[in-house]
Amino acid sequence: MSARTNDGRPEHEDDSVTKNATEAQADSAQTAQAAGAATVQAAGAGAAETARPEPTSAEATTDTGPTEADTDPDTAATAADDAAAAAADAGADAAVDIDADIDIDAGADDERVAAVRRMGAAGRRWRGVQLGACAAMLAVALTAGAIAFGAVRDGQNVPVVTAAAVSPGLLASGDLDSGITALQAHLRAQPRDFGGWATLGLAYVEQARTKGDPSRYPQAEQALKRSLSVRSDNDQALAGQAALAAARHDFANALELADRALKLNPYNERALCSRIDALVELGRYDDAEAAVNTADDRRPGIPVFTRYAYVHELRGDVDTARRVLDKALASSTSPGDIAYVASELGQLAWNQGDYATALTHYARALAADENYLPALEGRARAQAASGQRAEAIKGLELIVARYPLPGPLVELGELYEARGGEGDRAKAADQYALVDAWTAIARANGVNADLDTALAAADHGDKATALRAARDDWSRRHTVHTADALAWALHVNGKDAEALAYARQATATGYRNASFLYHRGVIEKATGHPADARTHLAAALKLNPGFSPLGAGAARTALKTLEASK
């Protein structure tokens, strides 16, 4: 069934293409490869992040003979070495000598969270060069810990899983960690399964997205390289590399890799989706619309439907976006797909100020997966916007205790400021310091975090840093989100005349975003355009009256001032 029709026609698939790509595999390898498609699909095939949880999806998968070390999943240390190089670049004086694999230590999550919090404390004490050095050293520790191989996790033995255990049912269940464990065990027995390595790489990308842990990206990189070292002309690994590049915000490279994968297999769903993601995040919206129509013709399904909806939402066509997402949710069966699509519907409703509907969708998502991060965060935002501040704060405190990411950290900090109780200002400062720590760690793991930096620092950090980051991001891509971030960074640095053009560009596509309208109205007020300022400030509050714990109040104050001066 296509996103553009309601005829219920079957999906367009070319089974021969898939078969040709897997002819060389043994039966057990084929099992792992089939499971791999379910691994990423089960998690909703999410995209590269921008201002919203951006979905990233890809299938993954040279004929160069691997070395003895390459054929042993227990002896790959490259990811740790890459992190060490990042540490050296940041000025850290540290040496790393760790025998590590691309296997994952699921029990290290609590240690990562604690490490980020220690990093935040260090940031509040030191700043500057010392902050960068500590972050880079921490990234080395996180990455090395994440890729350390072992058969023991949390003090318990992990049973060896045979190839037969790597089933689509297991991976489609929504338990990504179990799926990864099964794939790892399969690859120990079948180290030349290029499809299995590609799938593992994609699973790490998805795990990084759902857990907010950028230290997974070096693992994904090594698994995808391993796939290509076994078979160089496999579209699965190239599509996986495209997804990884998009997740790291290297969208130009993501587009190139997706195109290479599609030359080998025009029906590769993951490559089709990563190509859409890259074009959207490069601000090439006309090309993105053409790409999503092509994908809808070739491989209609949930990953394509959600992207189709977002491309239309960026044009201001909310009705089409909602219709397509409703269709996607109706066709979802796995917990991962249900959680993903319901969360997208929740975000769409929240953007329009429909908090009750948003909460309903987030409840549906959490019923499918109670730990799904976008749904947890979205529910807290909707609660805060609808006046349930205590519930929102409690929810966000639980989120950042496990996933100290920029979005929920800033939201929680602003809610503390808005509450204004004893000690709340200090609590807010703690959250903003953790944003700096996360950003440093993300950079050390190959993520371009300029947009995150610009958005957080403009209101809660160093204003000059915000402007530098926004200009850097704009130099690479011209999206509505980057235009808005640059406009606001210019404003807080007193450059309103320059900011106005970017604020107008951010709202030019018709994208209905209250923050964008608020920023434009404030900049118009500062540049002597009171009528336009009143229009856009009022529009922001009408669209989404609770769009920000602090921004919404500031918008009302600015609008009252303008009304009084008429």
Summary of the structure (lengths in Angstrom):
residues: 566
radius of gyration: 23.0
end to end distance: 54.0
largest distance: 77.8
contacts: 2250
relative contact order: 0.10
helix: 70%
strand: 1%
